[in-house]
Amino acid sequence: MRYPLGVLDLAFRPASPVESARQAAELGFEHVDVLTDVDPATLALPVGCPTAFPKPQPGWSSTPAPADGPGAWERTVRWFRAAPGALLEPWAGATVHSIETVRAMQAEVPGLRLLVDTGHVADWGGDPAELLEHADHVQLRQGRPGSTQLHVDDPSGVVDFAAILGGLERVGYRGRLSVEYFDLPEYGWPLDDPRGWAVALADHVRGLMDGPG
């Protein structure tokens, strides 16, 4: 099955969302994940930002789980109960950072769905395939335990993108996929060429979706 393939606007930082969308369209991406909605002509798909931790709002597509700490679990529960329809994005270092904490949060917030970032799941040593049945949006990047973003060709990467696509088909996923790479050294995620890495992974994923020939 072929899924719509987009890219996170931060891959084009410091370009504006509109300029990011222009570049993304030139590269063949079908949408751009952005923090807030903008003109649909720019391909924008509002799904939240991995470095800003605003309180989720009803109708928002995604908000990352808050960083772990005193009272953070209760705050996460309170926020997501008050924002039906918001997707939660688990990540290493957050209140929700494992298969077990995902299940526990879903028990606290009935109906809670996820944005699954394969790099974040690989970073905490998990298997993204275990979360796909709970996903309404999926962001793709290569990773390994202790590292959120690696080049698709890095031999130490543990994310099997063919297995991810197969898993999505098995669970009947009908959402979108987005490639996510960014250069954010101030948050501990430096990267010299996020655009180039995004294009390389997109080419790999398109090849898997299109199949031989």
C-alpha beads as a LAMMPS data file, in Angstrom:
LAMMPS data file: protein, C-alpha beads

213 atoms
212 bonds

1 atom types
1 bond types

-500.0 500.0 xlo xhi
-500.0 500.0 ylo yhi
-500.0 500.0 zlo zhi

Masses

1 110.0

Atoms # bond

1 1 1 0.000 0.000 0.000
2 1 1 1.162 3.531 -0.731
3 1 1 0.746 6.099 2.050
4 1 1 0.926 9.898 1.580
5 1 1 4.479 10.905 2.454
6 1 1 5.308 14.301 3.942
7 1 1 8.094 15.972 5.895
8 1 1 8.472 17.991 9.082
9 1 1 8.873 21.705 8.399
10 1 1 11.868 21.862 10.762
11 1 1 13.912 20.024 8.136
12 1 1 13.962 23.372 6.310
13 1 1 14.721 25.562 9.318
14 1 1 14.953 28.583 9.462
15 1 1 12.603 28.849 6.493
16 1 1 9.020 29.954 7.160
17 1 1 6.202 27.389 6.928
18 1 1 5.267 28.746 3.497
19 1 1 8.842 28.546 2.210
20 1 1 9.222 25.108 3.810
21 1 1 6.133 23.940 1.949
22 1 1 7.485 25.311 -1.339
23 1 1 10.731 23.404 -0.904
24 1 1 8.876 20.281 0.208
25 1 1 6.651 20.348 -2.869
26 1 1 9.698 20.678 -5.126
27 1 1 11.106 17.542 -3.474
28 1 1 7.901 15.585 -4.054
29 1 1 6.546 15.611 -0.507
30 1 1 2.765 15.560 -0.245
31 1 1 2.334 17.529 2.988
32 1 1 4.330 19.393 5.642
33 1 1 3.928 18.831 9.378
34 1 1 3.695 22.247 11.067
35 1 1 2.872 23.586 14.510
36 1 1 -0.218 25.548 13.500
37 1 1 -2.593 25.487 10.575
38 1 1 -1.806 27.734 7.615
39 1 1 -3.108 28.120 4.077
40 1 1 -3.915 24.590 2.819
41 1 1 -2.278 25.521 -0.483
42 1 1 1.051 25.266 1.350
43 1 1 0.512 21.518 1.992
44 1 1 0.297 22.165 5.731
45 1 1 -0.725 19.348 8.037
46 1 1 -0.895 20.732 11.608
47 1 1 0.599 18.091 13.884
48 1 1 2.572 19.926 16.533
49 1 1 6.221 20.609 17.212
50 1 1 8.631 18.233 19.006
51 1 1 10.423 21.040 20.859
52 1 1 7.509 23.178 22.049
53 1 1 5.395 21.685 24.804
54 1 1 2.129 23.604 24.756
55 1 1 -0.923 22.344 26.538
56 1 1 -2.848 20.221 24.004
57 1 1 -6.060 21.694 22.664
58 1 1 -9.173 19.938 21.342
59 1 1 -8.682 19.320 17.645
60 1 1 -4.888 19.594 17.733
61 1 1 -3.349 16.683 15.920
62 1 1 -0.422 16.108 18.262
63 1 1 1.356 17.235 21.381
64 1 1 4.527 15.595 22.736
65 1 1 4.264 14.117 26.194
66 1 1 5.735 16.562 28.749
67 1 1 9.215 15.901 30.071
68 1 1 9.224 13.609 33.084
69 1 1 9.487 15.050 36.565
70 1 1 7.521 15.688 39.758
71 1 1 3.810 15.933 39.010
72 1 1 4.348 15.447 35.271
73 1 1 2.278 12.259 35.014
74 1 1 -0.746 13.849 36.633
75 1 1 -0.374 16.945 34.463
76 1 1 -0.203 14.826 31.316
77 1 1 -3.356 12.960 32.311
78 1 1 -5.165 16.200 33.070
79 1 1 -4.122 17.876 29.821
80 1 1 -5.042 15.020 27.512
81 1 1 -8.366 14.343 29.227
82 1 1 -9.209 17.980 28.513
83 1 1 -8.201 17.744 24.833
84 1 1 -10.154 14.940 23.165
85 1 1 -8.754 14.078 19.765
86 1 1 -5.228 15.326 20.479
87 1 1 -2.573 12.754 19.631
88 1 1 0.146 12.098 22.189
89 1 1 3.735 11.710 20.999
90 1 1 5.856 9.536 23.328
91 1 1 9.610 10.156 23.503
92 1 1 12.592 9.192 25.639
93 1 1 12.764 11.458 28.677
94 1 1 9.037 12.176 28.704
95 1 1 6.335 10.993 31.067
96 1 1 5.299 8.572 28.321
97 1 1 8.479 6.865 27.152
98 1 1 7.855 3.121 26.787
99 1 1 5.259 0.566 25.746
100 1 1 4.291 0.217 29.405
101 1 1 3.793 3.941 29.999
102 1 1 1.814 4.243 26.754
103 1 1 -0.573 1.567 27.978
104 1 1 -0.794 3.167 31.405
105 1 1 -1.596 6.577 29.907
106 1 1 -4.233 5.054 27.627
107 1 1 -5.839 3.516 30.710
108 1 1 -5.938 6.996 32.271
109 1 1 -7.216 8.689 29.082
110 1 1 -9.701 6.392 27.323
111 1 1 -9.565 6.667 23.554
112 1 1 -6.122 8.283 23.528
113 1 1 -4.357 7.845 20.187
114 1 1 -0.716 8.402 19.284
115 1 1 1.694 10.090 16.964
116 1 1 4.394 7.423 16.650
117 1 1 7.887 8.711 15.836
118 1 1 10.088 5.740 14.942
119 1 1 13.252 7.579 15.964
120 1 1 11.932 8.345 19.436
121 1 1 10.838 4.742 19.974
122 1 1 14.215 3.431 18.799
123 1 1 15.923 5.934 21.127
124 1 1 14.323 4.402 24.228
125 1 1 15.074 0.877 22.995
126 1 1 11.523 0.058 21.921
127 1 1 10.005 -1.446 18.807
128 1 1 7.828 1.032 16.849
129 1 1 5.800 -1.852 15.422
130 1 1 4.305 -2.445 18.881
131 1 1 2.631 0.980 18.807
132 1 1 1.310 1.098 15.240
133 1 1 -2.164 -0.149 16.115
134 1 1 -2.567 2.950 18.316
135 1 1 -1.231 5.445 15.731
136 1 1 -3.192 8.075 13.845
137 1 1 -0.011 9.680 12.459
138 1 1 3.490 8.250 11.969
139 1 1 6.771 10.134 11.664
140 1 1 9.727 8.255 10.203
141 1 1 13.428 8.469 10.934
142 1 1 16.208 6.041 11.623
143 1 1 17.426 5.655 15.209
144 1 1 18.959 3.315 17.765
145 1 1 18.986 3.054 21.574
146 1 1 20.336 6.362 22.814
147 1 1 20.027 8.167 19.466
148 1 1 16.862 9.703 18.028
149 1 1 18.076 10.443 14.510
150 1 1 20.487 8.563 12.295
151 1 1 20.920 8.548 8.519
152 1 1 18.810 5.902 6.812
153 1 1 22.012 4.126 5.695
154 1 1 23.650 4.099 9.139
155 1 1 24.432 0.424 9.862
156 1 1 23.768 0.920 13.574
157 1 1 20.154 1.943 12.930
158 1 1 17.515 -0.448 14.211
159 1 1 14.357 0.825 12.490
160 1 1 13.210 -1.593 9.770
161 1 1 11.102 0.577 7.480
162 1 1 9.853 -2.350 5.408
163 1 1 8.582 -3.909 8.636
164 1 1 6.958 -0.617 9.617
165 1 1 5.100 -0.427 6.306
166 1 1 4.042 -4.048 6.613
167 1 1 2.846 -3.469 10.158
168 1 1 0.804 -0.451 9.113
169 1 1 -0.896 -2.476 6.427
170 1 1 -1.670 -5.293 8.871
171 1 1 -3.372 -2.934 11.336
172 1 1 -5.330 -1.189 8.572
173 1 1 -3.614 2.174 9.007
174 1 1 -5.160 4.873 6.834
175 1 1 -3.190 7.895 7.989
176 1 1 -0.136 9.673 6.640
177 1 1 3.601 9.256 7.016
178 1 1 6.076 12.098 7.506
179 1 1 9.869 12.101 7.452
180 1 1 11.334 13.929 10.445
181 1 1 14.880 15.280 10.736
182 1 1 15.996 18.576 12.254
183 1 1 19.001 20.541 13.462
184 1 1 18.168 21.656 17.002
185 1 1 21.432 21.716 18.978
186 1 1 19.842 23.822 21.694
187 1 1 17.657 20.816 22.535
188 1 1 20.439 18.255 22.182
189 1 1 19.597 17.227 18.594
190 1 1 22.286 18.714 16.295
191 1 1 22.339 17.697 12.629
192 1 1 24.321 19.272 9.795
193 1 1 22.019 18.344 6.908
194 1 1 18.439 17.596 7.983
195 1 1 17.041 18.321 4.527
196 1 1 19.462 15.916 2.858
197 1 1 18.794 13.195 5.419
198 1 1 15.032 13.676 5.001
199 1 1 15.315 13.323 1.228
200 1 1 17.442 10.169 1.561
201 1 1 14.924 8.502 3.877
202 1 1 12.010 9.605 1.703
203 1 1 13.647 8.043 -1.358
204 1 1 14.136 4.803 0.588
205 1 1 10.535 4.715 1.820
206 1 1 9.107 5.566 -1.597
207 1 1 11.111 2.695 -3.055
208 1 1 9.644 0.330 -0.478
209 1 1 6.101 1.538 -1.120
210 1 1 6.400 1.454 -4.904
211 1 1 8.061 -1.967 -4.985
212 1 1 10.194 -3.432 -7.765
213 1 1 10.068 -1.546 -11.045

Bonds

1 1 1 2
2 1 2 3
3 1 3 4
4 1 4 5
5 1 5 6
6 1 6 7
7 1 7 8
8 1 8 9
9 1 9 10
10 1 10 11
11 1 11 12
12 1 12 13
13 1 13 14
14 1 14 15
15 1 15 16
16 1 16 17
17 1 17 18
18 1 18 19
19 1 19 20
20 1 20 21
21 1 21 22
22 1 22 23
23 1 23 24
24 1 24 25
25 1 25 26
26 1 26 27
27 1 27 28
28 1 28 29
29 1 29 30
30 1 30 31
31 1 31 32
32 1 32 33
33 1 33 34
34 1 34 35
35 1 35 36
36 1 36 37
37 1 37 38
38 1 38 39
39 1 39 40
40 1 40 41
41 1 41 42
42 1 42 43
43 1 43 44
44 1 44 45
45 1 45 46
46 1 46 47
47 1 47 48
48 1 48 49
49 1 49 50
50 1 50 51
51 1 51 52
52 1 52 53
53 1 53 54
54 1 54 55
55 1 55 56
56 1 56 57
57 1 57 58
58 1 58 59
59 1 59 60
60 1 60 61
61 1 61 62
62 1 62 63
63 1 63 64
64 1 64 65
65 1 65 66
66 1 66 67
67 1 67 68
68 1 68 69
69 1 69 70
70 1 70 71
71 1 71 72
72 1 72 73
73 1 73 74
74 1 74 75
75 1 75 76
76 1 76 77
77 1 77 78
78 1 78 79
79 1 79 80
80 1 80 81
81 1 81 82
82 1 82 83
83 1 83 84
84 1 84 85
85 1 85 86
86 1 86 87
87 1 87 88
88 1 88 89
89 1 89 90
90 1 90 91
91 1 91 92
92 1 92 93
93 1 93 94
94 1 94 95
95 1 95 96
96 1 96 97
97 1 97 98
98 1 98 99
99 1 99 100
100 1 100 101
101 1 101 102
102 1 102 103
103 1 103 104
104 1 104 105
105 1 105 106
106 1 106 107
107 1 107 108
108 1 108 109
109 1 109 110
110 1 110 111
111 1 111 112
112 1 112 113
113 1 113 114
114 1 114 115
115 1 115 116
116 1 116 117
117 1 117 118
118 1 118 119
119 1 119 120
120 1 120 121
121 1 121 122
122 1 122 123
123 1 123 124
124 1 124 125
125 1 125 126
126 1 126 127
127 1 127 128
128 1 128 129
129 1 129 130
130 1 130 131
131 1 131 132
132 1 132 133
133 1 133 134
134 1 134 135
135 1 135 136
136 1 136 137
137 1 137 138
138 1 138 139
139 1 139 140
140 1 140 141
141 1 141 142
142 1 142 143
143 1 143 144
144 1 144 145
145 1 145 146
146 1 146 147
147 1 147 148
148 1 148 149
149 1 149 150
150 1 150 151
151 1 151 152
152 1 152 153
153 1 153 154
154 1 154 155
155 1 155 156
156 1 156 157
157 1 157 158
158 1 158 159
159 1 159 160
160 1 160 161
161 1 161 162
162 1 162 163
163 1 163 164
164 1 164 165
165 1 165 166
166 1 166 167
167 1 167 168
168 1 168 169
169 1 169 170
170 1 170 171
171 1 171 172
172 1 172 173
173 1 173 174
174 1 174 175
175 1 175 176
176 1 176 177
177 1 177 178
178 1 178 179
179 1 179 180
180 1 180 181
181 1 181 182
182 1 182 183
183 1 183 184
184 1 184 185
185 1 185 186
186 1 186 187
187 1 187 188
188 1 188 189
189 1 189 190
190 1 190 191
191 1 191 192
192 1 192 193
193 1 193 194
194 1 194 195
195 1 195 196
196 1 196 197
197 1 197 198
198 1 198 199
199 1 199 200
200 1 200 201
201 1 201 202
202 1 202 203
203 1 203 204
204 1 204 205
205 1 205 206
206 1 206 207
207 1 207 208
208 1 208 209
209 1 209 210
210 1 210 211
211 1 211 212
212 1 212 213
